[in-house]
Amino acid sequence: MTTGLHPGETPQDPRPTGHHALPTQERVGHGPPHADDRTRNSVITARAAASFEPVGRSVATARSFVRDTLQGWGFADIVDDAVVLTSELVTNAVVHAGTSADVLCLRSDDGVRIEVADRYPEREIPLQATAVNMGSPDREGGRGLQLCAALARRWGVDYTPTHKRVWFRLDLPERAVGTRTAGPSLPADLLPLADGRVRVAVVQIDRTGSINAWNEDAEELFGYAAEQVTGKPLTDLAAWPHTPGTGTGIVEALQLSRWEGSYGVRCADGRVTPVYASHLRVRDTSGEPSTVCLLVRDHERAVLQTPLRGPSSDPGAHAEGQATDPFEVFIGSPAPDDLDGLLQRTVERARDMLDGDSAFLLLATDDETELEVRASTGLPSARQRFARVPVEAGPGRYGSARMPAVHEDLTLVPGAVPLLGGTGMRSVVTVPLKVEGRLTGSLGVAAESPGRYSNEEALRLQFAADRIALAVESARLGELERLRRGSLSFLVEASDLLAGTLDRDQTLALMAQMTVPTLATWCAVYTIADQASEPYLSYVLHEDEELIDGLKALLSKIAPPDPVPTPGARVWSAPAAAAHDAALRTSMRSLGLGEHTSTGSGIGPTLATAAAVGGETVVLPLVARNRVIGMLTLGKPSDEHFRQEILELAEDLSRRAALALDNARLYSERTAISQSLQRSLLPPELPQIEGVEVEVIYRAAGEGNEVGGDFYDLFPIRDGAYGFAIGDVCGTGPEAAAVTGLARHALRLLAREGYGGPAVLERLNSAILDEGARSRFLTLLYGELWPQEDGSAVLKVVCAGHPLPLRLRQDGTVEPAAEPQPLLGVMEDLELYEQRVTLDPGDVLLCVTDGVTERREGTRMLGDDGLADVLTTCTGLTAGAVAARIMRAVERFASDAPSDDMAILAMRVPGLPTD
């Protein structure tokens, strides 16, 4: 099966497979083309092949193989595109497919064809005739075929029973015959300056680094005759520029296939002449390698220096005056429009450019005292991302951040690059990102083998860093502005939610729900009742609900964090350590290595809990009114850390949450006190009266009030005699409740002292008037009840300004059971009298407050007549049923909530039981 072939092509024969220890190259003659994707007069002039094991470092080795091969063939113009494509295709093979990769480079007169084969032919790939969505170009993987389509002249995919081979072809840019590179015509005043006669020293260096050829221009430039230097190492004459942190020298530069750069040569008179050199590694017919060095004075470097390669070979673009953007040369076009995408593209291109195994980019914090890891490739990003290192020099600090640096072997300088510790990287080159002289970040490329990088790589990487520094800083500032706006919106919303409740438990739940998962993976809230109390674990939340119980059990077994009032987040290592120990013990028990062989709840939940709290855990104090009232604990899963911006946002949230939690505490305490005091104003329970049914319904107006201005009471006076009362103090709320308490307790005390109804109310009236400005007038119905042996009940009633009690007879008639008299708390001298009422068996006495009779709906009012009409329908009902029917009628009369207190007291004489 063959797909993706261009018209006229035929499938290629599969190449022999097999692993080669070293890349091999083979010269071939003018034979038939390897595949018919070239013109008929195109012939293969050279071949290079290599196989790579299915390990991560093979990607960097493959890039080096392709780069060295193409540079050796003189194809420097297409090296970068070839390396990028090869890197993606080999990554697909050795990393994603998990098979070895075979790379074949075929040179022809007008370009190069590169094939990458793996041993995973059953993988699904898109057919050329099918419209395929390649996905986002900024995603981490899966870009191999998309890059081929974007960069290669032609490309395709071949299948065999054992191999899948992706190939691409890159053509050399068309130039005039006999030219390698060309530039535009320039006016004479823009041409580079040179001496009257430009001398080009030609020096040939053998494989040992010794000089074996020295031309006349070299004698003129440096003052040595050929016989004086022949056989001597070039290092005796070269004054290599030693940059701090760089240990490489000219010996390494002479081993490269091609190198260009500046250094100095010590002349015969002792002076050092700056030169610009172009080194080319060649071999003679017998296979002996040597290096040819062309040297000119440094200010004449334009004679040898290779022009920078632009992204396009279209001459028309430059003819129209469109200058090449150096940023797009490095990043590619279009550039990612978000910071994370831009940083990730940067580290990938930097890694490919220097054939590294990994790359990383750090951005400076606002105060430029620390660098924060923001992007990496080839490193454990989950552990390194957002990690911070100080900039200034010292143990464990990133001392080389402000200047380019090359470390040949990190094992010799431990701690030089802290974030590479334990990653297996040996050599590294780092360069700063600066904007207007200000350090904004650091870019680094690392390799697993030592001695991979030199000054030349540092200069190349610094050039790239200079091109992208401004774009990165602009994107960073844009992200910071968006983050600040998002933080402000988050805090405003949080403040509204926290201010909307005075319930303590709901406040705790809101605190946790606002932090998870926005700020943290899990959250725990500890509360402190008072200064003498220990912190108590009050609420636990995890973004995965299945882990909440395990997390709560783990936190309950360890000591809570210390209630330190110091503002800011502090790291708390106890949860991670406890989770690690629990997971270790569970694993040992599951293997039969512990004291107990039972695994309890199983190893799975324990390990899941350990992973959930294995990352960074921070504690923020909840301080309100100069007192620590709790702690807010935020956590991350294994190998994750908090960003400083997140911690600052969490600190702002903790201040608001602490005040809301303390307000809820104060509200709960005061509500409890108020309710306790109000409950003390009501009778604890009604006494059981033999021969009389009694039912009371009480409703206090106002949210949170249990007692208002209305009250009731029923109490024993002496044997066979009971006192009852129902009253209404002017107004509602605590002030009215205070008079309520005075009236209820005074009634009980005076009645038990033997005073009759009028005397009791007259003395209560005097007590109310004695309150002075705090006094309030009071309507009161007071009576005494004597159940009789014949089943009836005798009542003596005094109605002081209160709605008249209603008597319901067995025949359904309703009539007032008393006459109105003056209310209490208005005048000093009262002349009250009591009225005697006899309730026959089956009769009901209904006593209510004006909150019942004055129930309104618009202009309508229930009134005394409306209440009497409802009572007439209650014949034969028990006292409880009568009170319930009256309350339902009152509630249904109007749709609005009652605005006044209501009390209903119903007493019924059922009569003597019959035999």
N, C-alpha and C positions, 0 to 999 in steps of 0.2 A: 504494500500500500504506500502510495506517495501522495503527499499533499503539499500545497504551497509552492509548487514549481511554476516558473514563468513559462510562457508559451515557447515551444521549441526545445524545452529541456527534457532530459531523460534522467532517470534515477541513476545514482552512482553505485558502483560496486562497494560493498562494505569493506572498510579497511581492516587489516588484521588487528586484533586486540591484544593487549598484553601490557604490562606495566614496565616502564623504563625507569631505571634509577636516575638517569640524567636526560635532559632534552637532547634530541639528535637532529642533525641537519644533513640533508642529502642533496647534492647537485644533480640535476637531471638534464637530459638533452632535449632536443626539440622533438618531443613525442606528441602524441595526441592529447588534447586537453583532458583534464580530470573530469570535467563536466561541461555540458554545453550551455553554461550560463555566460560565456564570454563570446566575443566575436570570433570568427573562424580563423583569423590570422593571429589570435592571442595564444601564446604558448607559455607553459610553466618553465621558469628559469631557475627556481630554487624551491626547496621544500624544507620545513622544519616541523617536527612532531614531538609530542610529549604526553605522558599519561600522569594523572594526578589521583591520589588516594581520596576517599570520601571523608575528609576531615576539613575543619574550618580554615586551617592555615594554607590549604591548597589553593584557595582563591587568590591570595597574595602572590603565591609562587607562580600561578598561571599568568597573572598580570605582568610579573617581572619577565617571564619567558616571552610573552608577546612583545613587550616593550623592547627588550634587548634584541629580539629577532628583527623587528621592523627597523630599529635604529641601525642595526648592522647592515641591513639592505639599503639604507639611505632613504627610508620612507618616513622621515620625521614629521611630515605634514599630516599624516593620517594616524600617527601613533596614539594620540589621545582618544580619538573615536574608537579605535580598535581595542584599546585597553578597557574602556568603559563597557563596550559590548561584551567582550570576553569575560569581564568580571561578573556581569549579570548572568550570562549563560552558564558559566562554571558554578556560580552560586546555586543556580537552579538544580544543577546536577549533583554536586557533592553535599549541599546543605539540605535542600528541600526534597530532592529525590532520594538522596542517601546512597548514590552509586558513585563509582569512579568516573572520571571524565577524561576523554581523549581530545587533545587540541591539535589541530593540523593547520599550519600556515603555508599557503601556496602563493609564490610570487610570480607575477607576469610582467610584461612590459609596461602595462598601463595601470596596474593596481595590485591588490592582494585579496585573496579569498581565505577566510578563516572558518574552520569547521569545529564545532564542539559537539561531541557525541557522548551520550550516557547510555546506561543499560536499563532503561525504564520505558520501553517502547509503548506500553499500554496506556501511558498517561494521555488524557484527553487534550487535544490542542484544536484551535479553531481552524475550520476550513477556509480557504481563501475566498470562496464564493459566498460565504456566509457573513452577514453583517455582524461584527463582533464588538461588544463594548469592552474596551481594554481597561476600564475603570479609571480611577483618579491617578494622574501621574505622580502625585505626592505620597502615595501609600508606600509602606515599607518594602513590599516585595511584589513579584509578579510583573516586572516591567521589562523583562528580557525581550519579548517579541515586540512590545511597543517601541523600545529603543531601536531595535533593528529596523522597524518601519520608518522611524524618524531620521536615523543617521546613515543607514547603509544605502548604497546604490541599488543593490538587489539583495534579496534574502529569501530563505525558504526552509522547509523542514522535510527531511527524508526519513522513511521508516524501513527497517529490516526486521526480521523475526527477533533479533537480539539487541538491536540498537535503535536509538532515535538520534538523529543528527540534525542540528540547527546550523545553518551556514549563512554567512553574509559576505558581501563583496564591497570593498571600498576602492574607489577609483582615485588615482592621483590627479591633482588639479592640473588643468591644461595650462602649459606655459610655452613661451617661445622656445624653439629648438636650441639646445645648448645652455639653457638657464635652469638653475635650481630654484631660485626665488627672484622676484622682481618687485620693484617699487615704482611709484609714480615719478614723472619728471618734475624736478624742483628748480626754482630759480637759483642762480649762483650764490646769492647771499644766504640761502638756507642750507647749503651743503656743509657737511662736517669739516672742521679744520684739520689740516695735516701739515707736516713739514714738506719742504720742497721735494724731497725724495723720501717716499715711504719705504722703510726697510722691514721686511718680513723675515724674522729669524725662523729657520726650519731646524728643529732639533728632534732626533729620533732616539727613543729610549728603549732598551732591550727589556726582556722579561724580568731581569733582576733590578731594574730601575736605574741602570747605568747608561751614560750617554755613549752612543756609537756613531752619531752623525751630527755635524755642526757646520752650517754653511757660512758664507762670507758675510751675509747680513747679520748673523749672530755675532761674528767677530767685531763688526762695526758697532753694534748696539751695546755689547757687554765688555769688550776689550780683551777677551780671551781668544787665543789662537786655538785651532781645532785640536792640536796635539796636547794642549794644556788641560783640556776637559774630557777628552775621550777616555772612557773607562771609569770616570768618576760618577757617583750617584747624583742625580739632579737635585736631590735634597740638600747637597752641600752648597748649592747656589741659590736655591729658592728660599725666599723669605715669606713663608706662608702666614697670612694674617690670622693670628690667634684671637678669636672672639671669646670672651668669658663664657664658660660653660660648654665650650666646644673643644673636643680632643682630637678630631680628625685632621689629617694632613694631606700633603700632595701625593703621598704614596697611594692612598685610597683613590684619589682622583685619577691617577694614571692607570688604575685597574678597570675603570669604567669604559664601556664601549664608546661613549662620546661624552665630552665635558667641555663646557665653556665657562670662563670666569676670570677674575682678576687676582693677581698676586704680585710679589716683588722678586726681582733677581739681583743678587749682590754682584756688582761689577768689579772689574780688576782694580779700580781705584778705591774700592771700599764703599762706594755709594750704592744705595738700593734704588733700582729703576722700576717704577710701577709698570707692569705689562698687562695686556689683555691676551689670554691664551685660548686656543681652540685645540683640544686633544681628540685624536681619533685612534682607536684601537684597531690594528690591522694584523694580518698574519701573512707570512711569505708562502711560497709554493711548497715548502716542506712542512708547513703548519706551525712554524715558530711565531709566537705572538710578539708584537712590539707596539709602541705608541709613538705616533707622529705628532709633534707639538709645533703649532704655528703661533709665533709671538710677535706682537707689535706694541709700540708704546701705548699706555693706557688711554691717552687722549685721542689715539687713532683707532680705537676699538671698532669703529664703524666698518673698517676694512674686513674684519673677521666676524663680527657679531651677527648671529642669525636673527633676522627680523622676527618679532613676535607674531605668532600665527593667529589670525582672526577666525571667527566662527564661520565665515562664509567665504567661498572662493568666487563669488559673483563680482566681477570687476565693475559692473554697472552700479552696484550699491555705493561704492566709494566715489564713482564718477559723479554721482548726484550730490555729493557732499555729506552723506550720512556716515558719521564717524562711528566706529565700532565701540560699543560700551564694554569696558573691561570687566564690569560686574557680570554682564550676561555671558562673557567668554567663560568665566569660571562657573557660575551657577547654572547657566542655560536659560533659554527663553521658552515659555514664559516662566518668570520666577514665582515661587510660592507667595501667596498674598498674606500668609499668617506667619507669626514668628516661629512657632515650633516647626512648621514645614520648611521655612528658610534655614533654620539651624540644622535640621536633619539633612537637608540637601547639601549644606556646607560640609558637614563632617564626612559624608559619603564621597563627595568630590575630592576633598583633601586626602582621604584614605587612598582613593584610586590614583590620585596624582603622584603620591610618593610610594605607591605599592606597599602600603602598610597593612597590618593585620587589624588595627583598630584606630579610631580617631575620636576625639572628644572636643567639646567646645564649652567654655565656662564664660558666664557673664558676671560683671562686677555688680556688687550691691550699690545702693544709692550713695553710701559713704565711701565706696571704693576701698574698704578695708578687707573685704572678703570676696571670693569668687565662688559662684554657684554653678554646679554642673547642670546644663540645660539640654544637651544633646550628646549622644554618643552612638558609635557603631562598633561592633565587635567586642563590647564590654557588657558586663551584667547590668543593663540599664536600670532594672528595677531597684538595684542596690545603690547605684551611683547617682541616679537622677535627683536633682535638687540638693545633693550633698554640698557642704560648704567647706572651704579651706581658706585660712588667712593668707593675705598677700605678703606681708613683710617677712623678712628672713627670720630663721629660728627653727628648732627641731619640729618636724611635722608640719612645716608651713611651705607655702608655694612661693619660694624665694625667687624663682626665675620668671615670674609672671610679667615683669616690666621690661624684659629684654629677650631677644631670641636666644634660645639655648638648645644644645644638643647633648644628650647623655648617651654615651656608647653602651653602658652596661649599668642598669639600675641596681644590680646586686652589689655594686661597688659603692654606690651612694644611696643607701636606704633612706627613704623619706623624702627624696628630692621631688618626687611627684606623688603625693599621698594617695590620690584616687586610683593609682595603678597598683597599689599594694595588693598582693595575692591574686593578680590577674594573669600572671605568667608573662607579662611584657618585659622585655629586656632593654631595648633601645627606644629612645623617644626624642622627638624634636618638637619644641613648643615656640610659639611666636605670640606677641601681644597684639590685641586689637585696640587701636587708639583713634580717637576722634579729637582733633584740635589739641593734641598733646595730652589728652586725658585717657587714662586706662579704662577701657570699656569691657574688656574680656581677654580671653586667651584661647588659642587654637593649637591643638596638638595632634600628632600622628605617632603611633607606637607600633613596634614590631616585636615578635616573639624571639627573634635572634639578636644577639648583640652586634654592635658595630655597623648597623644598617644605614645610619644617616650621618651627613657631613654638613659643612658650611653651605655647600651648593643646595642641598635640600632645604636648609633653613632659609636661604635667600628666596628660593621658589615659593616656599610656604608663606614667608613674610609678604612677598609680592601679592599673593592671593588674599592674604588677610587684609592688606591695605585696600584692596579693591572692594571688599565686602563690609568693612568696619562701619562705614556710614550707614549703609542699608540696614545692617543688623541693629545699630543703635536707634535708628528711626523706628524700626519695627518694635524694638523693646519699649521705647517711650510710648508708642501707640498702645501696646498691650498693657502697660502700666496705667495709662489713662482709662482704658476700658475696665481694668480691674478695680480702680478707685471708684469709678462710677457704679460698677456692680456692687462693690462693698457698701457704698452709701445707700443704694437701693435696698440691699439686704438688711442693713441696720435699721433703716426706716420701717421696713416691713416687720422686722423682729420687735421693734419698740411698740408698734401698733398692736401686735398679737399679745405681747406681754402685758401691755396696759389694759387689755380688754378682759382680763380675768383677775379675780382676787382669791381664787381657789388655789391652795398650796399644791395639791396633787396635779392639777391641770397646769400650773406654772412649771413644775418639774418636767412634765411630759413635753411641754412646748420647748423648754430648753434643750432637751435631748433631740427632739424631732427637727429643730432648726440647725443643729450641728451635724446630724447624720442624714444623708451622706455628703452634704455640702462642704463641710469642713473636715470631717474625719470619718473613718470607717466604723468606729464604735465610740460610745460615750457612756460615762458613769457619773452620777451626781451624788456627792456625799453632803449631808447636812449636819449642822451642829446646833443642838437645841439651845445651849447656853455655854458660858465659858468653862464650866466644870464638866461638861459632857464630852464624850469621845465622838469623833466623826462616825456617822451612821450611813451605810450604803442605802440610798433612798430610791434610786432609779437607774436602770441599765437598759441600753438600747444598742442593737447592732443592725447594720443594713441587711444582713441575712437573719431573718427571724428564727431560723432553726438553731442559731448559735447563741441566742440570748440566754437560755437556761444554763448552758455550759459556762458562758462568760460570767454570769451572776454567781454560779457556784465557785468559780475560780477566785473571783474578787472577794467573796465572803470568807475565804480561807486565809487571806493575807492581811497584814496590818494595813489600815488605811494610811494615806499620805499625811504627813505632818501639816497642820493648819498654819502655814507660814503666811503672814499678811503681805509679804513683799510682792509688789505687782509684777506682772509678766509671767510667762510660761517657764516652767522648770521640768527637766526630764525626770521621769519616774521609771526606774528599771525593774521594780518588783514584779509587775504583772508578767513581763516577758520571761524573767527568770523562773517564776513559779510555773508558767505554762511549759517551759522547757523541761523542768524537773518532772512535772506530771506526765508529759509525753514520754520521757525516758523511762520512768517507772512502769508506765502502762506497756511500753514496748518490751521491757524486760519480763514483765509478768506474762505477756502473750507468748514469749519464747520459753517460758518455764524457768527463767533465771532469777526471779524474785523470790521473796519469802512466801508469797501466796501465788498460786497458779491461776486463780480466778481472775478474769479480765474485767469483772464488774460490768460497766455499761458498754464495754467494747473499746477497741483501740481507735476506731474511726472517729467518734465524737471528740475524744481527747486530743488527737492529732489535729483535728479541724479547729478546735479551740486554741491550741498552741499556735497554729498558723495565723489565726485571726488576731492575736495579741502579740505576735512575735516581732512587730516593727516598733517604731518609736512611740512612746507614750509620754504625754505631757500633762501637767497639772496646773490649773489656773485658780487662784483663790477667788472666792465669792465674798467680797467685802462690802458691807452696807452699814452706814452710820458708825464708821470707825471700828467695826467688829467683824471678824471672820465668821460668816454664818454657814460656810460650806466650801466645797471644792468641785470644780468642773474638770473632769478627766477625759482627755481625748486620746484615741489610739489609732494606729495604723497596723495593717497586716505585716507579715514577715518582710524584712529588707526594705521597708518604705520609711521615708522621713517627711517631716512637715516643712513646707516652704515658709520663709519668714513672713511673707504677706498674709498667709493663712493664719499664722500665730498672732499677728497683730490684729487681724479681724476677729479672731476668737477672743482676744483680750478685751476688745471693745464690747463684744457680745456679753462677756462674763460680767462686766460692770453693769450693764443694763439688766441682765438676768438676776444679779444679786439684789438690786434694788426692788425688782418686781417680786422676788421670792420673799424678801423681808416685809414688803407691804402686804403680801398674802398672809404671812405669819402674824403680823400685827392685826390684820383684819379678822383672822380666825380667832385670835385670842380675845379680842374685844367682842366679837360676836358671841363667843362662848360665855363670856362674863355677862353680857346683856341677856342672853337667853336664860342663864342660871338665875339671875335676879328676877326676870319676868316670871319664870316658872314658880318662884317663891310667892308670887302674888296670887296664884290660883290655888284652890283647894287641892291637896294631894290626891284625895279620892272621895267619892260620895258615899255617905253611910247607907247601909241597907235599912229601910224603914218597913217594918212588918205591916202589911195591909195597904201600902201605897207604892205605886210605880213612879219612878223618877227618871227623867232623861234630860241631859243638858247638851246643847250644841253651842260651840263658841268659835267665832272667827274674828281675829284681830286684823285691822286694816294696816297696810304698809308692809313692804318687803322686809323680812327678817324679824318682824315683831310677833311675839307670842301672846303678849298682853297689851291691851290698849286702855282706852277710857271706859270700856264696858267691863263689867265683872258680874260674877254670880257667887253664891255660897249656899251651902246646906250643911248644917251641923247640929249635933245633939246639944240640948240645953240642960236637961235633966231627964230622969226616967219618964219615958212616954211623951216627951215634948221635944220638938225639933224646931230650929229656927231656919228660915230661908230668906234669901235676899237676891235681888237683881237690880243693878244700878248702872248709871251712865254718867261719867265725869265729862264736863265740857272739854272738847278737844280730843286729840289722839296722841299717841307716842309716849315717850318716857315721862313727860311732865304729868300727863293724865294718869299714867300708871302709878306715879307716886301717890296721888290722892286715892287711887284704887286700893293700894296697900293699906293706907291709913284707915279707910272706911271698912274694909273687910276685917281687919284685926280689931278695930274698935267695936264693931257689931258683936263679934264673938265674946269679947271681954265683958261688955256691958250686959249682954243677954244672960250670961252665966252668973253675973252678979245679982240677978233677980229683977232687973229693971224690965218694965213692960215696953211695948212697942213705941208709944209716943215718947217716953223718957229716953229710950235708947237713941232715937233720931234727934231729939233736942240736944243731948250731950254731944252727939256726932257733929251737929251743926256748929256748936261752939268750938269744937276741935278744928274744924275746917276754917272757921273765921280767924282762929288764932294763927294760922299760917301766913296771914298778912297778904303781901303782894303775890305770894306763891299759891294762894287759895284759889280754888275754882268751884263754881257751883256744881251741884250734884243732884241728879234725879234718882230717887231710890224707892223701890218697892220692898218693904220689909214685912215679914209675917211670921207667926208661930203656928205650928201644926200639931194637932193631937189626934192620932188615930183612935177610933172608937171600937168597942167590942161588937157593935152591930154591923160593922163593915163600913161605916161612914167615916168621915174625917172632919174635925172642926178646925177652922182657921181664923186667926185674928190678924187683920191686914191693915197696914198704913201705907198709902200711896202718896209719896211726897214729890209731886211734879213729874211723875213717871207715867209712861203709857199705861192705861188701865189694864189690869189682868182680865182675861176673858174666860167665862165658864161655859163649857160645852156639856149640855144635858144629854141623856140617853135618847130623847126624842129628836135630837138634832138642832135644838134651839141654842143660840149663842147670846150671852148677855154679859155686861161688865160685872165684875165681882167686887168692885170698890169704887169710891168716889175720889176725885182729884183733890189734892191738898198742896200747900206751897212747897217749892223745892228747897234744898238745903244749900247753905253757903252764901246766901244773899242777905238775909236779915237776921238780927240777933234774937228777937222775941218771936218764937213760933208757938202757935197753939194747934197742936196736932191731936188727932184722935184715931182710935182704931175701930175697925168694922169687923163684925163676926160673920163668917161664911161657913155653911155646912155643905160638904160635898157628899152627895148620895152615891151609892155603888153605881159604877159606870160613868160617873161624871169626870171631866177633865178640866184642870185649871192651867191655862196657857199664859206665861209671862214672857214678854219680849222687851228688847231695847228699841230705841227709835231708829237704829240702823235697819231694822226689819220694816217698820211701817213707812219709813221715808225712802224706801228703795225707789229709784226714778229711772224712767226711760223717756228721755226728751222732756215733754211737759207733763207726762203722766206720772202718778205716784201711787204706790200700792195702798197706803193709808190704812186707817182703822177698819173701814168698811171692807176693803179688799182682803185684809187679814181675816176678818170675821167670815167672809164668804168661803175662804179656803178651809177654815176650821169646821164649818158645817159639814164638810165632806169627810170628816175624820171620825164619825160615829162608829163605835165598836172597835176602833184601833187601839193598840197599846200605846203607852206614853212614848216609847221609842219610835213607833211608826208615826205618831202624830208629829213629833219634832222633826223627823226626816221629811215628811210631806210638806211641812211649813218651809223648811230650808230649800227644798226643790222648787217650790213655788216662787220663793224670793229670788233664787238664782236664775230662773227662767223668765222672770219679769223683765229683766234688762240684760243686754249682751255685754256691757262693760263690767270690768272688775269692780267689786264693792269699794266705795270710798270711805265708808264708816264702819266702825266696829259693830258686830252683831252678836247677841246672846239670846238663846231660846231656852226657857225652863218649862218643861211640861210635867205635870203631876196628875196621876189618874188613880182613882179609888176603884179597884176591880170588884170589891165586895167580898162577902164570905163564900168560901167554896161550898158547893152543894154535895150532898151524899149521893 
